[in-house]
Amino acid sequence: MNTNTCITKEQALSIALRNVGIENSEYHCLSNNYDSGFYRIIVWTPYLKYEIYVDAGEGEVAGIDTVPVLYPETLCFCDSDEDSLTDAA
């Protein structure tokens, strides 16, 4: 991780939410990771899942992807097939 980032994870989340017009009580955060100069933030509301990229140096939103959420309980809390939910027993 580059230690020269200008904004924190919390600031990136705030910027992302403000940019897409989500109030603090309207979302659930699935992921907030830093990689290659960007924070990748994944949040969902009862109707949409957002994947938002925030430039860590500039504090600006670089990209947004949205997907309709029909059943929030079906959202996967993982980033790859290797992290998929499995029976831990």
Residue pairs with C-beta under 8 A, 6 or more apart in sequence:
1 34
2 34
2 37
2 56
4 57
5 34
5 37
5 56
5 57
6 56
6 57
6 58
6 59
7 15
7 39
7 54
7 56
7 57
7 59
9 32
9 34
9 39
11 59
12 32
12 39
12 41
12 54
12 56
12 59
13 29
13 32
13 39
13 41
13 43
15 54
15 59
15 60
15 61
16 39
16 41
16 43
16 50
16 52
16 54
16 61
17 23
17 24
17 27
17 43
19 52
19 61
19 64
20 50
20 52
20 64
22 43
22 45
22 50
26 45
27 43
27 44
27 45
28 43
28 44
28 45
28 72
29 41
29 42
29 43
30 42
30 43
30 44
30 49
30 75
30 77
31 40
31 41
31 42
31 77
31 79
32 39
32 40
32 41
32 42
33 39
33 40
33 79
34 40
34 56
37 55
37 56
37 57
38 53
38 54
38 55
38 56
38 62
39 53
39 54
39 56
40 51
40 52
40 53
41 50
41 51
41 52
41 53
41 54
42 49
42 50
42 51
42 52
43 49
43 50
43 52
44 50
44 69
44 72
44 75
45 69
46 69
46 72
47 68
47 69
48 66
48 67
48 68
48 69
49 66
49 67
49 68
49 69
49 75
50 64
50 65
50 66
51 64
51 65
51 66
51 67
52 61
52 63
52 64
52 65
53 61
53 62
53 63
53 64
54 60
54 61
54 62
55 61
55 62
69 75
76 84
76 85
77 85
78 84
78 85
